Amino acid sequence: MANKLSLITNGLLKENPTFVLVLGMCPTLATTTSAMNGMEMGLATLFVLVLSNIVVSLVAPIVPDKVHIPVYIVIIATFVTVLQLLMRAFVPDIYRTLGLFIPLIVVNCIILGRAEAFASKHNWLESALDGIGIGIGFTLSLTVIGIVREILGSGSVFGWKFIPGDGILAFVMAPGAFMVLGYLMVLFNKLAKKK
Amino acid sequence: MTLVLFGTCLVCSAILGVVNEVTREPIAAAAAAEARAAIAEVLPEGGEISEAKTAEIEGVNYEYYEEYGGGQTVGYAVKSSTAGFGGTLSLMVGVLPDGTIFNTKVLSHSETPGLGAKCTSDKKFIGQWYGFSKDGNLSVRKDGGDVDAITASTITSRAYTLAVAQARKLVKTLDPDATTGASLIKNKEN
């Protein structure tokens, strides 16, 4: 059991996708303009990651080496499209904010990376737990970046405004994304090393 | 090898076919509900909204809806799009038959968060459209018009204003009773 649990915490700390593996930077930088956007993007990725990890671990033994990347990509793309259709149908508001970044989950290196590095070598349960761990790690990282950018850039958290005025605009835009990501990465790695 | 790839694609396309079938109606319903809500928001309450109609001015087709009340037309809701700062800015503009703007609503945009994106939240900017005079000059103050632009977002404000101007122009061609005096002020080059 301790072993299973460590699969989840692994994604949170030791192999945190954003701050340690530094994967999936495109959605990280682009969607974290507010805490809510970051969290929603993280959850969408979590959904695809868990399902694709499970399916990849199940089909891996019968997939010949030469075609394993195309097969994994087809599986991932299928889940992303399913997610996209479901979101358009049932949560159109969220779909509108995340827009283009949902289809881009297909090329998020975290997902193919976990399929290749983990799911193809482990059984489905371990792969599912790994997907949950990495997915939660990604969601939390994006939410934290979103919170920092929203506080500095708009003076609010999850849309709740507590500083009147406009905030520092740069933090809502691309340069702020790089700065916040950089400093949080420094902080994260400093804290992680101490342990 | 080919068989595995073929099999994967076959299974995946089957799944997608099913999901597409299941979600088709909810997606259409969500889009329709959104359009209805936008129309209701930009027109006076209580009338009956027509089906979508199209009309053309200057070679561009516009989709619009007519609202009837007491046997006559009480307003038009026009879907109007222009090029904003970050991409297409799409509005639903409610215009009364005489050319007075009733209200506007953003349908979709890709403006910069914190700057142009304020066109959906800046109360002063949005508020000025409510009852905007039929003779009002539809261009931003910087260009000599009567529209207060959003601070630091002149391009977005111009695009928004142009979209409203297009809608008003369309309504004036639809309604022969409307005054034809005030005409569209051309959006100046940026």
Interface residues (C-beta under 8 A of the other chain):
Chain A: T33 S34 V59 I62 V63 P64 K66 V67 P70 V71 V74 I75 A77 T78 T81 V82 L85 L86 R88 A89 F90 P92 R96 G153 S154 D166 G167 L169 V172 M173
Chain B: M1 V4 L5 T8 C9 C12 I15 L16 V19 N20 T23 P26 I27 A30 A31 E34 S108 T112 P113 G114 L115
